[in-house]
Amino acid sequence: MKGFLERIEAADFSKLLKRLIIIASTVFIACCVLTVFMFRTQLTELYALEKMEDNTALKGEGQMSMAEHGSYWHDDDCEIDIFGAGLVTYPSPEAIITAVTSVVICSLCVLAYWLLVAAWLYKVSVKAGMNPALWSTLGLFFNLPAVLAFLIVRRGLVHCQNCGAWQKEGKFCASCGANLGKVCPKCGRMSKTSDKFCPNCGTKLTDKGTKEVQS
């Protein structure tokens, strides 16, 4: 279990997500095209029946269109199974297998994405010093809302530009010892490492040292 969690922490989720998007998109398009091809006869016959309904005014009083009633053709007296009545050809076993297989494969892609989000939340919560079990569990149950909640909570932490670690407060990173900000040499105000000028007095800051200033 420990080795599995270490692999999650070392994984590059940006690359994994890109690969998953490419694979899932290709699989989804292929499944849609193949399913439509296998059911082309039924789709053509259903379209023809719908057109016939429109042309013969079958949508009159007490009647319901076939599209509104699924696989039954409804009139005032009875319901007719369009497959049993021979109005539409019953799908072949190969077509049914294709449809079921397509649903299963697409579901697996969604599951892979869902687990990827939970694993990413585990990794980033470990790096942020937050509860990884809590956030990965929230990711399993809520997915994107859990990601948004995590990003909101993490905004209150200080980010180390050197190693990428997060912590609640401090002038130095607890992971690598790097400065978590720049000290203005004029007013002594602590600034973010990404700041070019002191937000308090406007003094220009440098990246070479926390107390250096360029004239």
KAHUSUL-V979082 format. One record per pair of residues at least 12 apart in sequence whose C-alpha atoms are under 10 Angstrom apart, sorted by the first residue. I is the first residue (numbers start at 1). J is the second residue. D is the distance in whole Angstrom. If there is no record, write none. Layout:
i->I j->J d->D
i->I j->J d->D
This chain:
i->5 j->119 d->9
i->5 j->122 d->9
i->5 j->123 d->9
i->6 j->123 d->9
i->7 j->123 d->10
i->8 j->116 d->10
i->8 j->119 d->7
i->8 j->120 d->8
i->8 j->122 d->8
i->8 j->123 d->6
i->9 j->119 d->8
i->9 j->120 d->8
i->9 j->121 d->10
i->9 j->122 d->8
i->9 j->123 d->5
i->9 j->124 d->8
i->9 j->125 d->10
i->9 j->126 d->8
i->9 j->127 d->9
i->10 j->123 d->8
i->11 j->119 d->9
i->11 j->120 d->9
i->11 j->123 d->8
i->12 j->120 d->9
i->12 j->123 d->10
i->13 j->116 d->8
i->13 j->117 d->9
i->13 j->119 d->9
i->13 j->120 d->7
i->13 j->123 d->9
i->14 j->120 d->9
i->16 j->113 d->10
i->16 j->116 d->8
i->17 j->112 d->10
i->17 j->113 d->8
i->17 j->116 d->8
i->17 j->117 d->9
i->20 j->109 d->8
i->20 j->110 d->10
i->20 j->112 d->8
i->20 j->113 d->7
i->20 j->116 d->9
i->21 j->109 d->9
i->21 j->113 d->9
i->23 j->109 d->8
i->24 j->105 d->9
i->24 j->106 d->7
i->24 j->108 d->9
i->24 j->109 d->6
i->24 j->110 d->8
i->24 j->112 d->9
i->24 j->113 d->9
i->25 j->106 d->10
i->25 j->109 d->9
i->27 j->102 d->9
i->27 j->105 d->8
i->27 j->106 d->7
i->27 j->109 d->9
i->28 j->102 d->8
i->28 j->103 d->9
i->28 j->105 d->8
i->28 j->106 d->6
i->28 j->109 d->9
i->30 j->102 d->9
i->31 j->98 d->8
i->31 j->99 d->8
i->31 j->101 d->9
i->31 j->102 d->5
i->31 j->103 d->8
i->31 j->105 d->8
i->31 j->106 d->8
i->32 j->99 d->9
i->32 j->102 d->8
i->32 j->103 d->10
i->34 j->95 d->9
i->34 j->98 d->8
i->34 j->99 d->9
i->34 j->102 d->9
i->35 j->95 d->7
i->35 j->96 d->9
i->35 j->97 d->10
i->35 j->98 d->6
i->35 j->99 d->6
i->35 j->100 d->9
i->35 j->101 d->10
i->35 j->102 d->8
i->35 j->103 d->10
i->36 j->95 d->9
i->36 j->98 d->10
i->36 j->99 d->9
i->37 j->95 d->9
i->38 j->91 d->8
i->38 j->92 d->8
i->38 j->94 d->8
i->38 j->95 d->5
i->38 j->96 d->9
i->38 j->97 d->10
i->38 j->98 d->8
i->38 j->99 d->9
i->39 j->89 d->10
i->39 j->90 d->10
i->39 j->91 d->7
i->39 j->92 d->9
i->39 j->94 d->10
i->39 j->95 d->6
i->39 j->96 d->9
i->39 j->98 d->10
i->39 j->99 d->9
i->40 j->91 d->10
i->40 j->95 d->10
i->41 j->88 d->8
i->41 j->89 d->7
i->41 j->90 d->9
i->41 j->91 d->8
i->42 j->83 d->10
i->42 j->87 d->10
i->42 j->88 d->6
i->42 j->89 d->6
i->42 j->90 d->8
i->42 j->91 d->7
i->43 j->88 d->9
i->43 j->89 d->10
i->44 j->88 d->9
i->45 j->87 d->8
i->45 j->88 d->6
i->45 j->89 d->8
i->46 j->66 d->9
i->46 j->67 d->9
i->46 j->71 d->10
i->46 j->82 d->9
i->46 j->87 d->8
i->46 j->88 d->7
i->46 j->89 d->9
i->47 j->67 d->10
i->48 j->87 d->10
i->48 j->88 d->10
i->49 j->65 d->10
i->49 j->66 d->8
i->49 j->67 d->10
i->49 j->73 d->10
i->49 j->82 d->10
i->49 j->87 d->8
i->49 j->88 d->9
i->50 j->65 d->8
i->50 j->66 d->7
i->50 j->67 d->8
i->53 j->65 d->7
i->53 j->66 d->8
i->53 j->73 d->10
i->58 j->73 d->10
i->58 j->74 d->9
i->58 j->75 d->8
i->59 j->74 d->10
i->59 j->75 d->9
i->60 j->75 d->9
i->60 j->76 d->10
i->61 j->75 d->9
i->61 j->76 d->9
i->62 j->74 d->9
i->62 j->75 d->7
i->62 j->76 d->6
i->62 j->77 d->10
i->63 j->75 d->5
i->63 j->76 d->6
i->63 j->77 d->10
i->64 j->76 d->9
i->66 j->82 d->9
i->70 j->82 d->10
i->71 j->83 d->8
i->71 j->84 d->10
i->71 j->88 d->9
i->72 j->84 d->10
i->72 j->85 d->10
i->73 j->85 d->10
i->73 j->87 d->10
i->111 j->140 d->10
i->113 j->143 d->9
i->114 j->139 d->8
i->114 j->140 d->7
i->114 j->141 d->9
i->114 j->142 d->9
i->114 j->143 d->7
i->114 j->144 d->9
i->115 j->136 d->9
i->115 j->139 d->8
i->115 j->140 d->7
i->115 j->143 d->9
i->116 j->136 d->10
i->116 j->139 d->9
i->116 j->140 d->9
i->116 j->143 d->10
i->117 j->136 d->8
i->117 j->139 d->6
i->117 j->140 d->8
i->117 j->142 d->10
i->117 j->143 d->7
i->117 j->144 d->8
i->117 j->146 d->9
i->117 j->147 d->8
i->118 j->132 d->10
i->118 j->133 d->10
i->118 j->135 d->8
i->118 j->136 d->5
i->118 j->137 d->7
i->118 j->138 d->8
i->118 j->139 d->4
i->118 j->140 d->5
i->118 j->141 d->9
i->118 j->142 d->9
i->118 j->143 d->7
i->118 j->144 d->10
i->118 j->146 d->9
i->118 j->147 d->9
i->119 j->132 d->9
i->119 j->135 d->9
i->119 j->136 d->6
i->119 j->137 d->9
i->119 j->139 d->8
i->119 j->140 d->9
i->120 j->132 d->10
i->120 j->135 d->10
i->120 j->136 d->8
i->120 j->139 d->9
i->120 j->147 d->9
i->121 j->133 d->9
i->121 j->134 d->9
i->121 j->135 d->6
i->121 j->136 d->5
i->121 j->137 d->9
i->121 j->138 d->9
i->121 j->139 d->7
i->121 j->140 d->10
i->121 j->143 d->9
i->121 j->146 d->9
i->121 j->147 d->7
i->121 j->150 d->8
i->121 j->151 d->10
i->122 j->134 d->9
i->122 j->135 d->6
i->122 j->136 d->5
i->122 j->137 d->9
i->122 j->138 d->10
i->122 j->139 d->9
i->123 j->135 d->10
i->123 j->136 d->9
i->124 j->136 d->10
i->124 j->150 d->9
i->124 j->151 d->10
i->124 j->154 d->10
i->124 j->164 d->10
i->124 j->165 d->9
i->124 j->166 d->9
i->125 j->150 d->8
i->125 j->154 d->9
i->125 j->165 d->10
i->125 j->166 d->9
i->126 j->165 d->9
i->126 j->166 d->9
i->127 j->163 d->10
i->127 j->164 d->8
i->127 j->165 d->5
i->127 j->166 d->6
i->127 j->167 d->9
i->127 j->175 d->9
i->128 j->154 d->7
i->128 j->157 d->8
i->128 j->158 d->9
i->128 j->159 d->9
i->128 j->164 d->9
i->128 j->165 d->6
i->128 j->166 d->4
i->128 j->167 d->6
i->128 j->168 d->9
i->129 j->154 d->10
i->129 j->157 d->10
i->129 j->165 d->8
i->129 j->166 d->7
i->129 j->167 d->6
i->129 j->168 d->9
i->130 j->150 d->10
i->130 j->153 d->10
i->130 j->154 d->9
i->130 j->166 d->9
i->130 j->167 d->9
i->130 j->168 d->10
i->135 j->147 d->9
i->135 j->149 d->9
i->135 j->150 d->7
i->138 j->150 d->10
i->154 j->166 d->8
i->154 j->167 d->9
i->154 j->168 d->9
i->155 j->168 d->10
i->156 j->168 d->7
i->156 j->169 d->9
i->157 j->169 d->7
i->158 j->170 d->8
i->158 j->171 d->9
i->158 j->172 d->10
i->158 j->173 d->9
i->158 j->180 d->7
i->158 j->181 d->9
i->158 j->192 d->9
i->159 j->173 d->8
i->159 j->180 d->7
i->159 j->181 d->10
i->159 j->192 d->9
i->159 j->193 d->9
i->160 j->172 d->8
i->160 j->173 d->6
i->160 j->174 d->9
i->160 j->175 d->9
i->160 j->176 d->9
i->160 j->177 d->9
i->160 j->178 d->7
i->160 j->179 d->8
i->160 j->180 d->6
i->160 j->181 d->9
i->160 j->192 d->10
i->160 j->193 d->8
i->161 j->173 d->9
i->161 j->178 d->8
i->161 j->179 d->9
i->161 j->180 d->7
i->161 j->181 d->9
i->161 j->192 d->10
i->161 j->193 d->7
i->161 j->194 d->8
i->162 j->175 d->10
i->162 j->176 d->8
i->162 j->177 d->9
i->162 j->178 d->7
i->162 j->179 d->9
i->162 j->180 d->9
i->162 j->193 d->10
i->163 j->175 d->8
i->163 j->176 d->7
i->163 j->177 d->9
i->163 j->178 d->8
i->164 j->176 d->10
i->166 j->180 d->10
i->167 j->180 d->10
i->171 j->183 d->10
i->171 j->190 d->9
i->179 j->192 d->10
i->179 j->193 d->8
i->179 j->209 d->9
i->179 j->210 d->8
i->180 j->192 d->7
i->180 j->193 d->6
i->180 j->194 d->10
i->180 j->210 d->10
i->181 j->193 d->5
i->181 j->194 d->8
i->181 j->195 d->9
i->181 j->209 d->10
i->181 j->210 d->7
i->182 j->194 d->9
i->182 j->195 d->8
i->182 j->196 d->10
i->182 j->197 d->10
i->182 j->198 d->9
i->182 j->205 d->8
i->182 j->206 d->8
i->182 j->207 d->8
i->182 j->208 d->10
i->182 j->209 d->8
i->182 j->210 d->4
i->182 j->211 d->7
i->182 j->212 d->9
i->183 j->198 d->8
i->183 j->205 d->8
i->183 j->209 d->9
i->183 j->210 d->5
i->183 j->211 d->6
i->183 j->212 d->9
i->183 j->213 d->10
i->184 j->197 d->9
i->184 j->198 d->6
i->184 j->199 d->9
i->184 j->200 d->9
i->184 j->201 d->9
i->184 j->202 d->9
i->184 j->203 d->7
i->184 j->204 d->8
i->184 j->205 d->7
i->184 j->206 d->10
i->184 j->210 d->7
i->184 j->211 d->6
i->184 j->212 d->8
i->184 j->213 d->8
i->185 j->198 d->9
i->185 j->203 d->8
i->185 j->204 d->9
i->185 j->205 d->8
i->185 j->210 d->8
i->185 j->211 d->5
i->185 j->212 d->6
i->185 j->213 d->7
i->186 j->198 d->9
i->186 j->200 d->10
i->186 j->201 d->8
i->186 j->202 d->9
i->186 j->203 d->7
i->186 j->204 d->10
i->186 j->211 d->9
i->186 j->212 d->10
i->186 j->213 d->9
i->187 j->200 d->8
i->187 j->201 d->7
i->187 j->202 d->10
i->187 j->203 d->9
i->188 j->200 d->9
i->188 j->201 d->10
i->188 j->210 d->10
i->188 j->211 d->9
i->189 j->201 d->9
i->190 j->210 d->9
i->191 j->205 d->9
i->191 j->210 d->9
i->193 j->205 d->9
i->193 j->206 d->9
i->193 j->207 d->8
i->193 j->210 d->9
i->194 j->206 d->10
i->194 j->207 d->9
i->195 j->207 d->9
i->197 j->213 d->10
i->203 j->215 d->9
